């Protein structure tokens, strides 16, 4: 018995994406968490599971307070993790919808990954150079 899958990914037809998301909300309500790392690929998980849960567990295990944790991400599915971290940094290569979602979240931004955005964020927020 493999048990309950931790995550299900669906790839709805782009023409039916909004209808599919609406159907998921109607059927499952707040019992699921929906996100996407890549446009068109919808990730569905238990409502109490997202990347922030894992980040908090790792920080707790390591004895690091969350206000001292930095997290970087570039997808909609990274937003809970970025919000949970003391320093949340959105990569410059995030899609426009994700960039729009973070406007009022107080997150930092950095260069795209292919322009060494990760290194730039570490220099700025960790090494303070």
N, C-alpha and C positions, 0 to 999 in steps of 0.2 A: 504494500500500500504506500503510494507516494504522498498521500495527504493532500492538503489544499495547496494549490499553486501560489507562490508568493506574489507573482505578478502575471498578468495576462496582457499581451500586446495585440492590438487590432490595427488593421490597415484599411480603414473605410475608403470607399470611393470619394475623392475630393468633393464631388457634387453632392454627396450625402453626409458630409462630415458634421455639419450643424444638426441635422436631423438625428444622426447617430448619437451625438453628445446629448441632445435633448432626450432621446429615448433612454439612454443610460441614467440620466438624472431622474426621469420619471419612474423607471423601474427600481433603481437602487437607492436613490436619494443620497443621504449623507453616509450611507454604509460603505461607499467606495471613495477613493481618491483617484482623480484622473490627472494625468500630466503628459507631456510629450517632450522628448529630447530632440526629436527630428520631426519637422513638419509632416503631418500625415500619418504618423505612427503614434497611436494613442496607447499609453500605458495605464492599466487599471490595477489598483491595489486595494487592500483593506484600508479603511478610512484612517486608521491609526498608524499607517506605515508610509513613511517617505524618507528622504535622505537625511532630514533633521534628526530622526529617531536614531539612525546609525551614527551620525556625527556625535550626538549627545552621549551615546553608549561608549564610543571610543574615547571621547574626552574624559568621561567619568572613570573609565577603566584606567586611563593614564594619569588620573588625578589632576587634570588640567581644567580650570574653570572656563566656562563657555566664553566669557568676555576676553579670554586670551587666545581664542581659537580663530584662525582665519580660514575661510572657505572660498574657493573659486569655482565658478560654473558658467555654462553658456547656454543652458536650456531651461525651458519652463519647469522641467522636473527638478531643477536645482534650486528653485526659489525658496522652498521651505528650509533647506540647508543654509542658504545664504542669509536668510533672516535669522536663523538660530545662532549663527556664528557672531562672535564679537566684532569681527571684521568680515563682512560679506562683499565679495568682489565679482561683478559680472564681467565676463570676457567680452571684448569688443566685437567678436564674431557672432555674438548672440543674434538670433533673428529679430526682426523689427517688432514683432508682437511681444516677445519677451522683454525687449528694451522698454517698450511702452508700459508693460506691467510693473516695472521697477521704479518708475519715475517718482512715486511718493513713498518708497520703501526705505529711503535713507541708505541705500547700498552704494558702494563705490564702483567705478568702472575702470577698466584697463584696456590696453591695446588688444587687438585680436591675437589669437594663439600663434598664428604664422608670422607675427611681428614681435614675438617674444613677450607677449602680454603677461604670461605667468611669471617670468623672471622680473619684469617691471613691477608687478604687484608685490613680489617678495622683497625687492629692493626698497620699495616705498613703504610698505606696511610692516615688514619684519625687520629688515636691516636698517631702515630709516636713513637711506642714502639717496 
